[in-house]
């Protein structure tokens, strides 16, 4: 399994302040997509890093795709 503890960090106060005023849904979407890019499109790994179920990850990605958001592909797929 993955070492989830290495993903916990103290957020940069300036970066956190930049999020103030943004809708939570937008921040969540951007965080999910950034984590997916970081994991080379591996949905299971991204879900583990974020502490959400793979089902939640799939549902969120389906929702984003239906609204026209480009979803990062799994880099290991042929």
C-alpha positions as CSV (number, residue, x, y, z in Angstrom):
1,X,0.0,0.0,0.0
2,X,1.0,3.6,-0.2
3,X,2.5,5.7,2.6
4,X,-0.3,8.2,3.2
5,X,1.7,10.0,5.9
6,X,4.2,11.4,3.4
7,X,1.3,13.5,1.8
8,X,0.4,15.4,5.0
9,X,2.1,18.8,5.3
10,X,1.7,22.2,6.7
11,X,0.0,24.3,4.1
12,X,1.6,27.6,3.0
13,X,-0.4,30.4,4.6
14,X,-0.2,32.4,1.4
15,X,-1.5,29.5,-0.7
16,X,-4.3,28.9,1.8
17,X,-5.2,32.6,1.7
18,X,-5.5,32.4,-2.1
19,X,-8.3,29.9,-1.6
20,X,-10.4,32.3,0.4
21,X,-13.6,33.3,-1.5
22,X,-13.5,30.3,-3.9
23,X,-16.4,27.9,-3.9
24,X,-15.5,24.7,-2.1
25,X,-16.6,22.6,-5.1
26,X,-14.1,24.4,-7.3
27,X,-11.3,23.9,-4.8
28,X,-12.3,20.2,-4.4
29,X,-12.3,19.7,-8.2
30,X,-8.9,21.3,-8.6
31,X,-7.4,19.3,-5.8
32,X,-8.8,16.0,-7.1
33,X,-7.5,16.7,-10.7
34,X,-4.1,17.9,-9.4
35,X,-3.8,14.7,-7.3
36,X,-4.8,12.6,-10.3
37,X,-2.1,14.3,-12.4
38,X,0.4,13.8,-9.6
39,X,-0.4,10.0,-9.5
40,X,-0.1,9.8,-13.3
41,X,-3.8,9.2,-13.7
42,X,-4.0,6.3,-11.2
43,X,-7.4,6.8,-9.7
44,X,-7.0,4.3,-6.9
45,X,-3.8,5.9,-5.7
46,X,-5.3,9.4,-6.0
47,X,-8.3,8.3,-4.0
48,X,-6.0,6.8,-1.3
49,X,-3.9,10.0,-1.2
50,X,-7.1,12.1,-0.8
51,X,-8.6,9.8,1.8
52,X,-11.8,9.2,-0.3
53,X,-13.2,5.9,-1.7
54,X,-12.6,4.9,-5.3
55,X,-16.3,5.0,-5.8
56,X,-16.4,8.7,-4.7
57,X,-13.4,9.3,-7.0
58,X,-15.2,7.7,-10.0
59,X,-18.4,9.6,-9.2
60,X,-16.6,12.9,-9.0
61,X,-14.7,12.3,-12.2
62,X,-17.9,11.3,-14.1
63,X,-19.5,14.5,-12.9
64,X,-16.5,16.6,-14.0
65,X,-16.4,14.9,-17.4
66,X,-20.1,15.5,-18.0
67,X,-19.5,19.2,-17.4
68,X,-16.7,19.3,-19.9
69,X,-13.6,19.0,-17.7
70,X,-10.7,17.1,-19.2
71,X,-9.8,14.2,-16.9
72,X,-6.1,13.1,-16.9
73,X,-5.7,9.6,-18.4
74,X,-3.9,6.8,-16.6
75,X,-0.3,6.9,-17.9
76,X,0.1,3.1,-17.6
77,X,-2.8,2.3,-19.9
78,X,-2.0,1.2,-23.5
